């Protein structure tokens, strides 16, 4: 019997949840919110996997699996001209201060005025 997935901590929900190629796309790739957070922490913020895993409240191995799958999905969408839809997953928003450095680009505690309503369609 498989273990239930541990809830992943994210700083904020995405502002934009759908990205489409210029040409109409009949296929789409779905990326969970926690995968976007893993991409943000490792690829945008430049954290190593241990630090990113600590921020998300998961093991390094779990973060690595999430990150590698997210990178494959994004590459598949870019190469195949597919729509990217971000939403769902197994996550919770960080409460209190989320431990982001002052250079955090997405944290809801730093940029409150840019936070969306959290409704991803």
Secondary structure, DSSP 8 states (H G I E B T S, - for coil): -------EEES---S--EE--SS--S-EEEE-HHHHHHHIIIIIS---HHHHHHHHTS-HHHHHHHHHHHHHHHHHHHHHT-EEEE--SSEEE--S-----TT-SS-TTT-GGG---S---
